[in-house]
Amino acid sequence: MNWILRSVIAMAWGFAATCMAQNSDSILIERMLSQAPQDAGTLYFARQFVGRPYVAHTLEINNEEQLVVNTRQLDCTTLVETVVALWLTHHDRQHSFAAYCRHLQQLRYRDGIIAGYTSRLHYFTDWIVCNSERGIVHEIQLSEAPFNGVQTIKVNYMSTHPDAYKALAQNPQLVSVIAQQERQMNGLEFRFIPKAQVLNNRTLRSVIRDGDIIAITTSKPGLDIAHLGFAVWQTDGLHLLNASQLHKKVVVEPMTLRRYLYKHPTFTGIRIIRVRNNTGHGGA
């Protein structure tokens, strides 16, 4: 790929970010920001990426950890981060690529600081906790239905499968750092909606808004979250706008989320994360 190295100075946030991007990425970001309606929510920005190819591992383009901006190829996590960074930039009434990069770095890295591979928020529970502490998002945690499930975090997948991660395979000394981060998360408890409770009813429609982030919980050993996307309500129920490995592109999943969950035996339910001040407006 014809990557270019772009230096983005972000003095308002107190750091300078060097990002890897193509000119087409910065052009697209600034066009989306300038054309977005004033009341655009996360779902509006998510819809702009429908049809974009699904490609995994797009952040692993070189050996040095840098802020990577790739709007042309997305996986489930980079779609969520791209959309939330766009929304935050739009909400701040900013339209520059530099402002977008500031928000993306703040979302993707612990304390917003790039300090090597282990500073990236690899587990989505860690992403939720860190960005909740900063007031960027908050997780819906109700003690009544439909939040009838409790997930106790027990992650170790990265530290026990280092060969699956390029940086860990090349730098074995980082595995112990990842393992320590995993231990810090383990034991945390979060309420979630079991898949049996993902129904097309008034209760679910009252607690999940269009554009909320949906994090699918899993029973797969060592992992917390299996997949991500955005909530889209349709007449027949809740659907998932996601970067789909199955469809090989960003789609609004044709089947309902309930059916989608039941097609995957290891999927146990959903956690709901809301971006601060998100209106839920999702007009095309």
GIWO-V751463 format. One record per backbone hydrogen bond with DSSP energy under -1.0 kcal/mol. CO is the residue of the C=O (numbers start at 0). NH is the residue of the N-H. E is the energy in kcal/mol with one decimal. If there is no record, write none. Layout:
<<CO,NH,E> <CO,NH,E>>
This chain:
<<0,2,-1.8> <3,20,-2.1> <5,18,-3.0> <7,16,-2.5> <9,12,-1.4> <9,14,-1.6> <14,9,-1.2> <16,7,-3.2> <17,66,-1.3> <18,5,-3.0> <19,68,-3.1> <20,3,-2.2> <21,24,-1.1> <21,25,-1.4> <22,26,-2.3> <23,27,-2.2> <24,28,-2.6> <25,29,-2.2> <26,30,-2.1> <27,31,-2.8> <28,32,-2.3> <29,33,-2.0> <30,34,-1.9> <31,35,-1.3> <36,39,-2.0> <40,44,-1.5> <41,45,-2.6> <42,46,-2.3> <45,48,-1.7> <46,49,-1.3> <48,51,-2.4> <51,249,-2.3> <52,73,-2.4> <56,59,-1.1> <58,60,-1.0> <66,19,-3.3> <73,54,-1.4> <74,78,-2.3> <75,79,-1.5> <76,80,-2.6> <77,81,-2.6> <78,82,-2.5> <79,83,-2.6> <80,84,-2.5> <81,85,-2.0> <82,86,-2.5> <83,87,-2.7> <84,88,-2.1> <85,89,-2.7> <86,90,-3.0> <87,91,-1.6> <88,93,-2.2> <89,92,-1.9> <95,99,-1.8> <96,100,-2.5> <97,101,-1.9> <98,102,-1.9> <99,103,-2.6> <100,104,-2.5> <101,105,-2.1> <102,106,-2.0> <103,107,-2.3> <104,108,-1.8> <107,120,-2.7> <108,111,-2.5> <109,112,-1.8> <115,118,-1.6> <116,119,-1.4> <118,109,-3.0> <119,121,-1.4> <122,126,-1.9> <123,127,-2.8> <124,128,-2.7> <125,129,-2.7> <126,130,-2.3> <127,131,-2.1> <128,132,-2.2> <130,135,-2.2> <130,136,-1.3> <131,134,-1.6> <135,275,-2.7> <137,273,-3.0> <143,146,-1.8> <145,147,-2.1> <148,191,-2.4> <150,189,-2.1> <152,186,-2.7> <155,159,-1.9> <156,160,-1.2> <160,163,-1.8> <161,164,-1.8> <164,168,-2.7> <165,169,-2.0> <166,170,-1.5> <170,173,-2.3> <171,174,-1.4> <173,177,-2.2> <174,178,-2.5> <175,179,-1.9> <176,180,-2.0> <177,181,-2.4> <178,182,-2.2> <179,183,-1.7> <180,184,-1.1> <181,185,-2.0> <184,187,-2.0> <187,152,-3.0> <189,150,-3.5> <191,148,-2.3> <192,269,-2.2> <193,196,-2.1> <194,197,-1.2> <196,198,-1.7> <198,200,-1.3> <200,204,-2.2> <201,205,-1.4> <203,207,-1.9> <208,211,-2.1> <211,230,-2.7> <212,272,-2.6> <213,228,-1.3> <214,270,-2.9> <215,225,-3.1> <216,267,-2.1> <219,222,-1.8> <221,155,-1.5> <221,156,-1.9> <226,215,-2.7> <228,213,-2.8> <229,240,-2.7> <230,210,-2.7> <231,238,-2.8> <233,236,-1.6> <236,233,-2.6> <237,256,-3.8> <238,231,-2.1> <239,252,-3.0> <240,229,-2.5> <241,250,-2.6> <243,247,-1.3> <243,248,-1.0> <247,53,-1.3> <248,243,-2.3> <249,50,-2.7> <250,241,-2.7> <255,259,-2.4> <256,260,-2.8> <257,261,-2.0> <258,262,-1.2> <260,263,-1.2> <263,266,-1.8> <265,218,-2.4> <267,194,-2.1> <268,216,-1.9> <269,192,-2.9> <270,214,-2.6> <271,139,-2.7> <272,212,-3.0> <273,137,-2.2> <274,277,-2.0> <280,40,-1.9> <280,43,-1.2>>
